[in-house]
């Protein structure tokens, strides 16, 4: 697990450092706010790496969208994302190696997000891969861990299909912090797919450059006016 964390951290910082020479990162602002609505699947079967795609027996799904995300963009590909998810554990689904659990599920998350979109935005603006890391809180009505603080690590991709509308695919590992960090029933996987809407795109430095040129023109015009008046 430590190796996976080290690799993710290295990739984020390496991409950020290599992106600094490009003017696109500093000047291009893909959005200010992004709102997402998604269908969710909670995989809490208790198996770390096994049965990852055991949809019928392990995934808890609802027929309607049950995850809401709000993303605030800052700069250089970095943003902060807030998320809330509602789901239900159904009797017969595998929950921590047992099929006897059922009830309500809630989770709330705050994640830092780094988007690789900034590295190639001028040439391919329709695809937007990203990594996330943060903290969260999970409530299970039944189970070994009713109240569970978590550390979140994951990633996903947005496909921008029309202007500010996109399709989002995301997978996040929720790791319990008590008791233990790895060997704990609080761990689970959260998969989601849905729509995202972004607002407030623009070029910040372009406006600054326009204002700078405008001020220079006014300043020069004032000097000429004074010189003519003095004569």
N, C-alpha and C positions, 0 to 999 in steps of 0.2 A: 504493500500500500504506500509506503514511504517513497518507493521508486516511482510509482505513478504520480504522486504529488510533485515530486522533484521534476519529472518530465514536463508536466503541465505548466509549472511555474517557469521553467526554462524556456518553453516555447513562447509564452506570453511576453516575457521580457526580451527575448531575442527578436521577435517580430516587431515589438515597439521600438527597439533600438535601431533596427535596420530600416524602419519606416521614417525616421526623422529627416533624412535629406529630401524627401518628397514634399513639395509644396502643397500637394493635395491634402495631406493630413491636417496641416495647420489651417488651411483656408476653407476646405469643404466641410459643410455641416449637413450630414444626411437627414437629420431630423432633430427636433427638440423634445417631443414626446412621442412615445409609441405605446399603443394599447393593444392587448391581445386577448382573444377569447378562444379557448381550446377544449377539446375532448381529452380526457385523462385516463391513464391506466396505471393502477398501483400494483406493483409486484412485490409482495411482502411474504414470499413463501419460505424464507429462512435459509435458502441456498445461495451462497455467495456468487458462484460463477456457473452453477448448473441451472437448467430449466429456464434459461433467459427468455425463450420465446414460447413458453408453455402457456399460450393465451387461454385455452379452455379451462385449465385447472388452477392457474396462478394469478392471472390478471383480473383485477376488479375494475370493471368498466360500467359507465353509465351511458344511456342512449342520447344524452344531451350535453352541451358544453358545461364543464364544471370547474374550469380554471380561468382566473382573471389575472392578467399581468399589466403592470404600468411601468414603463421604462423612461427614465430621464437621462438624456444624452448630455455629456460634458464636452470633451474634446479628445483628439488623438485616438479615437476608437473606443474610449472608455465611457461607460454609462452605469447607472444604478437601476436595478430592477426590483420591483416589489410584486409579490405574487400571493394568491390565496386559492386554495383548492378544497372542494367538497367532494366526498365520495362515500360509498357504502361497501362494507365487507359482507359478502353473501355467504350464507351457510353452504358448505360443500367446497368452497374455494380453499386452496392451501395457504394457510397463514401461519408462518413460523412452524412448519412441519405438522400442522394440525388443521383439520377441516371442521372444527366445532365452533369457530368464531364467526360472529356477525355483528353488524352495528354501524354507527356513523363514524366517518373519518373526516378530519379537518387538518389542513396544514397552512402555515403562513411563513413566508420566506423573504429575506432581503439579501440580494446577490449583487456583487460587482461583476460587470460584464465587459469583456473585451471583444470587439468585432474586427475581423480581418478584412472587412469590406473596404476600409480606408486604404489598403495597400494597392488596390487595383481598380478603385471606383471609376476612374475615367474610361477604362476599357471594357469592364464587365459589371454593370450596376445591377444586374438582375439576381445575382447570387450573393448571399451574405452569411458566411460561417462565423461562429463565435464560440467562446468559452465562458463559463460562469463559475464563480466560487463565492460562498457566503454562509449564512447561518439561517436556521429556521426553527419552527416549533410544530410538533405533530401531536394531534389528539386522536386517540382511538377509543371508541366506546367500550370495546372489549379487546383483551389481549394482554400479553406480558408487559407491554410498555404503554400505559394509558396516556401519560404525559411525557413527551420526549423532545428535548432540545437536540438539534442536529447541526452537523457541518455539511454543507452542500458542495458537491463538485460535479460539473457536467458540461454539456455543450449542445449545440444544435445548429440549425441552418434556416435562414429565411430565403424564400424565393419570391422576388418582387415581380408580380404578374401584371400589375397595372398601376402606374404612378405610385401612390402611397399605400397600396393594398398588396399584402403578401401572404404566402402560406408558410407557416412555422412548424418545424419538427424539432423536438427537444427531448433529451434524456438526461436525468439527473440522479446521481447516487446520493441518498440521504444517510449519513453516518451518525449514529447515536454517540453522544459524548459521555453518557453515564448510564449504567456502569460499564466501564471499559470504552474502547473506541472501535474495535474491530470485532471482537467476540461478544456481540450484544444483539438481542432480539429487536432492538430499535431500528436497525438498518433495513432499508428497503430501496427500491428503484421507482422512480416516477417518470413515466413516458407521457408525452402530450403531442397533439397535432391540432392545428387550428388556423385561425386567421389573425393577422396583425395589421394595424393601421398606424401610419406614422404622419406626424404633422410638424410644420415649422422648419422645413429644409431651407438652406440658404448658404450664401458665401459671405462670411463675416468680414474678411479682409477686403473684399471688393468694395463694400460700403465705406470702410475706412479710407481706402485709396481715393474714392470719389470725393469724400469730404475734404481730404488733404489737397486735392487738385483744385477744388472749388475755393478753398481758403486762399491758396496761392494766387488764383486769378483775381480775387477781390483785393488782396493785398497789393498786387501789381497795379491794378486799376486805380487804387487810392493814391499811389505814388505819382502816377502820371497826371492825375487830376490836380494834385498839389503843385507839380512842376508847371503846368499850364497856367494855373492861377497866379503863381509867383511872377511869371513873365508878364 
